[in-house]
Amino acid sequence: MTTYKEIFGKYVKNYSSDPTSDAEGQIWYNTTSGTFKSVLATNSWSSGGNMSSARTYLAGMGTQTAALGAGGYTTTSANTTASEEYDGSSWSSGGNLNTGRYTLWGAGTQTAGLAFGGATYPPLVLKNNAEEYDGSAWTNGGTLSTARRTISGTGTQTAGLAFGGLAAGSVSSNSTEEYDGSSWTAGGNMGTARFVLAGAGTQTVGLGFGGYQATRLTSTEEYDGSTWTAGGSLSTATAGLAGAGTQTAGLGFAGSISSGKTGVTNEYNGTSWTAGGTMITARAYLNGCGVQTSALAFGGVSTVKTGATEEYALSSLITVPAAWASGGNLSTARRGLAGAGTQTAGLAISGWDGTANSTSTEEYNGSSWTAGGNLGTARRLLAGAGLQTVGIVFGGKTTVQVANTEEYDGSTWTAGGNMGTARYTLGGVGTQTSALAFCGEDPSYSSATEEYDGSAWTAGGTYTTATTGPAGAGTQTAGLAFGGYTTADTNVTKEYDGSTWTAGGNLNIARRVLAGAGSQTAGLGFAGYTGTDSNSTEEYNGTSWTTSTSMTTGRQQLAGCGTQTSGLGFGGLTTTVIANTEEYTGSFLTNNVKTITTS
């Protein structure tokens, strides 16, 4: 019998735990479980940057790292002209369509795109417009022979293909039209008239599948440049789905099925469909682009219109989702406390214990809290920064706002230089020798920023809008501030460069007295007050916030520290003052390890 060594030139290795660096196809023996294992490559979806504007029934074109979304139905308009360009991580504004509309389709690339068909509303007016994109601006192209909405298509700007849709009188169409870069001509009719279907491939090797005609459809049709013929059927009748890839390596994803919205993905091999990875967010009436092994999905409607973007990839790695886990409780429950340090070396400082302001400091070792040196001035609603052995706190409230600063050396607090403006419910970031304080109440809402150099505070750039209860992350020269209260709870995010605050991407949920951790380009915001105690968590990538896994216990006036991938949240207020600690682990990639069996 031929051995593994004879085939691959190496023996099967023994490990007591699964390795993290073996390539796809490597086999090893796990001595702990007594099983043979390997790494299997699979297709899976992961989150990309959200679109600036949630929308559905939009056109899509391009690749996973250079995509274009145009038109569609936003939360405010059925006839948006806006386009957005994706660079593989975030969306930015592109040139506006000449005719705003929804239920249109797209083909081509980000720098040579084609958008066609659709409708405006109200009143409902079908459009035969085609527009061409050059990477910055749209110009009118040749018009379709038949105006249609909920149309589909594929191809390029100079060899486009349009098929299906709803024509005048809401009649399902089987019409096909081919574009040569200036005009449309009739192609062969589809075997089944349908609308809200998906497309993939090219003008001469096209693919159309799913859709609706009296009922949702499973049927697939293949185009050879003149004639449509039947292909393999989808496993589930689906309408309002999106497509990518080619006729022999196609991808269909999401859509509307009989039980509601779906995130199911199917892969086509030129003959039949097989199941791929499931999307993170089930939705319908979205769009997408790319190829079977590197696709992009964006927009659509889940329970509401969404701008969520997801990326599809073939990899031997899988994403382990972010999670909050219970840590050791504080010895003393409190709210309005300050935090500093890391997840495995944290500081919980002062706050209100339900009866009085506290001087208590507690140190966290990654599993439990122990007593540290007492603060000189008992107070609540103060700010903290630095590390467990070089910490700093400033501001806060006794019976009135205070300007006190204190520095921690790992055992004892000593007085530092007082702030220029006494205040509480302020934000703070940085280190013991380079701290940043911003906003708060003095007792009016403040927009003041101050910078600390290890001995004295000096004025920094004004925050612009007087705000109380923001959270912060980062450093004195690369700071991040988010949330708070102005005349209402706010979702505003601002970035500090050492002298000036500028606008960043807004939080998804406006809130105040939340907690923060991380850096300006990898921030973490969690919990807070939104009219009720929130458990929501969001991650910032330097441009935009994305929703992550919620905390177990919703709360406000808590403290936080650590990083975006290794955060800590503790204390706070629910209906009572609490001592709960939770540890955050950001999502991460790991090998898709499978046990080898004989079945």
RARAHU-V524828 format. One record per residue. OMEGA is omega in radians with two decimals (NA if undefined). Layout:
# RARAHU-V524828
OMEGA, OMEGA
This chain:
# RARAHU-V524828
3.11, -3.11, 3.07, 3.14, -3.12, -3.12, -3.00, 3.09, 3.13, 3.10, 2.99, -3.11, 3.05, 3.06, 3.06, 3.03, -3.06, 3.11, -3.11, -3.01, 3.13, -3.12, 3.09, 3.10, 3.10, 3.13, 3.06, 3.10, 3.11, -3.06, 3.13, -3.13, -3.12, -3.10, 2.99, -3.11, 3.10, 3.07, -3.09, 3.07, 3.11, 3.02, -3.14, 3.12, 3.01, -3.07, 2.96, 3.11, 3.13, 2.98, 3.12, -3.09, 3.05, -3.10, 3.10, -3.11, -3.13, 3.04, 3.11, -3.13, 3.08, -3.10, -3.12, -3.10, 3.11, -3.06, 3.11, 3.02, -3.04, 3.09, 3.13, -3.11, 3.13, 3.11, -3.09, -3.04, 3.04, -2.99, -3.10, 3.07, -2.96, 2.99, 3.06, -3.13, -3.12, -3.09, -3.11, 3.10, -3.10, 3.13, 3.03, -3.07, 3.01, 3.12, -3.14, 2.97, 3.05, 3.13, 3.09, -3.13, 3.10, -3.07, 3.04, 3.12, -3.10, 3.08, 3.09, -3.03, -3.13, -3.12, 3.08, -3.04, 3.12, 3.08, -3.02, 3.10, 3.12, -3.12, 2.97, -3.10, -0.23, -0.21, -3.12, 3.12, 3.11, -3.10, 3.03, -3.11, 2.87, 3.13, -3.11, -3.09, -3.11, -3.11, 3.10, -3.07, 3.08, 3.01, -3.11, 3.06, 3.12, -3.10, 3.03, 3.07, -3.12, 3.07, -3.10, 3.01, -3.07, -3.11, 3.02, 3.13, -3.13, 3.08, -3.08, -3.13, -3.12, 3.09, -3.08, 3.12, 3.10, -3.12, 3.10, 3.12, 3.07, 3.10, -3.12, -3.12, -3.12, 3.13, 3.09, -3.07, 2.97, -3.06, 3.05, 3.05, -3.12, -3.09, -3.11, -3.11, 3.10, -3.11, 3.14, 3.04, -3.08, 2.98, 3.14, -3.14, 3.02, 3.10, -3.14, 3.03, -3.08, 3.06, -2.99, 3.05, 3.11, 3.14, 3.10, 3.06, -3.08, -3.13, -3.09, 3.10, -3.01, -3.12, 3.04, -3.03, -3.14, 3.14, -3.02, 2.92, -3.04, 3.05, 3.09, -3.02, 3.00, -2.94, 3.08, 3.05, -3.12, -3.09, -3.11, -3.12, 3.11, -3.00, 3.03, 3.04, -3.08, 3.02, 3.14, -3.08, 2.96, 3.13, -3.12, 3.09, -3.00, 3.03, 3.10, -3.14, 3.11, -3.10, 3.08, 3.04, -3.04, -3.13, -3.12, 3.08, -3.06, 3.13, 3.03, -3.04, 3.12, 3.12, -3.13, 3.06, -3.03, -3.09, 3.12, 3.13, -3.13, 3.02, -3.10, 3.08, 3.09, 3.14, -3.09, -3.10, -3.11, -3.14, -3.05, 3.13, 3.02, -3.07, 3.01, -3.12, 3.14, 3.14, 3.10, -3.12, 3.04, -3.09, 3.10, 3.08, 3.08, 2.94, -3.08, -3.13, 3.11, -3.12, -3.02, -3.09, -3.11, -3.04, 3.13, 3.07, -3.10, 3.11, 3.13, 3.11, 3.02, 2.91, 3.04, 3.06, -3.07, 3.01, -3.09, 3.13, 3.09, -3.12, -3.11, -3.10, 3.00, -3.09, 3.01, 3.10, 3.03, 3.14, 2.99, -3.03, 3.08, -3.10, 2.94, 3.10, -3.13, 3.00, 3.12, -3.14, 2.95, 3.06, 3.14, 3.08, 3.12, 3.10, 3.13, -3.14, 3.07, 3.12, 3.08, 3.05, -3.06, -3.12, -3.12, 3.08, -3.04, 3.06, 2.99, -2.89, 2.98, -3.10, -3.11, -3.05, -3.13, 3.13, -3.08, 3.00, -3.05, 2.95, -2.99, 2.96, 3.06, -3.11, -3.09, -3.11, -3.11, 3.10, -3.09, 3.13, 3.03, -3.07, 2.99, 3.13, -3.13, 3.05, -3.14, -3.11, 3.08, -3.10, 3.11, 3.08, 3.09, 3.12, 3.14, 3.11, 3.09, -3.07, -3.08, -3.11, 3.07, -3.08, 3.11, 2.98, -3.09, 3.14, 3.14, -3.06, 2.94, 2.85, 3.06, 3.09, -3.13, -3.13, -3.03, 2.97, 3.06, -3.10, -3.06, -3.14, -3.11, 3.09, -3.02, 3.04, 3.05, -3.08, 2.99, 3.13, 3.13, 3.03, 3.08, -3.13, 3.05, -3.13, 3.12, -3.04, -3.13, 3.05, 3.12, 3.09, 3.01, -3.09, -3.11, -3.12, -3.12, -3.07, 3.14, 3.08, -3.10, 3.05, -3.10, 3.11, -3.08, 0.07, 3.02, 3.10, -3.00, 3.01, -3.06, 3.02, 3.07, -3.14, -3.10, -3.09, -3.11, 3.10, -3.08, 3.09, 3.02, -3.09, 3.03, -3.13, -3.13, -3.11, 3.13, -3.11, 3.11, -2.99, 3.01, 3.06, 3.04, 2.98, -3.12, 3.06, 3.04, -3.02, -3.13, -3.12, 3.07, -3.06, 3.12, 3.09, -3.06, 3.12, -3.11, -3.10, 3.03, 2.93, 3.06, 3.05, -3.06, 3.04, -3.07, 3.02, 3.09, -3.13, -3.09, -3.09, -3.10, 3.10, -3.00, 3.02, 3.05, -3.07, 2.98, 3.12, -3.10, 2.93, 3.05, -3.13, 3.07, -3.12, 3.12, -3.10, 3.03, 3.11, 3.14, 3.10, 3.05, -3.04, -3.12, -3.11, 3.09, -3.05, 3.11, 3.07, -3.07, 3.12, -3.09, -3.08, -3.12, -2.91, 2.98, -3.13, -3.05, 2.98, -3.04, 3.10, 3.08, 3.10, -3.12, -3.10, -3.10, -3.14, -3.05, 3.11, 3.01, -3.12, 3.12, -3.09, -3.10, 3.01, 3.09, -3.08, 3.03, -3.07, 3.04, 3.12, 3.06, 3.03, 3.13, 3.06, 3.11, -3.07, 3.13, -3.11, -3.09, -3.04, 3.14, 3.06, -3.03, -3.13, 3.09, -3.05, 2.92, 2.93, 3.08, 3.02, -3.02, 3.14, -3.03, 3.02, 3.05, -3.13, -3.10, 3.00, 3.14, 3.11, 3.13, 3.13, 3.06, 3.12, 3.06, -3.05, 3.13, 3.06, -3.14, 3.12, 3.13, -3.11, NA
